[in-house]
């Protein structure tokens, strides 16, 4: 891929100083119209684009005043304007962390709703362009929505989580493989040997489940062959509670890695099993520490902040459009002790 054209490239082609190019591209009246048009034609021909972020900073220097804000767009597509935020659902809210981190760098975040009545991709892009907004954070998409259409070439973009499947943008997400690996390690260290995996609800991104399962199946190799258990997978339009009870009776696990804790705890009651007396339980989705489940917790503020840091890097490099080499940034979560797993053994006295 050839390097992007620079201001110096335009100046060299036009035979003028780079400051003349800068003024001409901003339609400054100090440069005559014929010269402005000639320089703008050269810039267009060789593919030079003004970096809007750098332009805003240079404007602040020239006017000797601080630029009030460079605005970034937080884009959502839920059926309702704020359906992506608590209390409308119980998924993590990345917006506050993104807002705080943007403020650290002198940016402002504004929410834009793609599903607003009368909105379409071109109108949306025109609104942002008119406001000189060039950076997009794509928030989590609603269940069943995995694709967005926008004029991506106009913007620098970062997606949060794994719900956006098309196009494949740079994104930041939780390290789900590490979550399952950490969980298995904690269970094995506490003496659990028959550790089951229970996919108890459909997930809004199948790739998440694939990563959990990959780590779980790999870590099972540390167990004796007789202790390895086939995972329980949620089935649409089925009596999953009854299927789980049959699976549990057949496999007799002593600990469970679960994608959603509440339904599994309910499914155990008809079996006369309580947590953690009879069976340990690790919550792979441990978004609410106040519920006191054992498992891996991800601070949504940190993930939102990572998204902003990645986006600012793209803006500084004037990196726009769908990437040819997609980058994924993974946030590793924090293990939380909880009431659903027996305590770790105290270290032996020296």
SULMO-V752912 format. One line per field, one symbol per residue. ss: DSSP state (2 for helix, 1 for strand, 0 for the rest). Layout:
ss = ???
This chain:
ss = 00000022222222000222222220000000222222222222220000022222222222200000011111110000000000000000002222222222001111111000000022222222220000111100000000100002220111110000010000111102222222222222200000111110000002222222222222220000222000011000000222222222222000111100222222222000000000011110000022200111100222222222222222220000000000011110011100000000000000
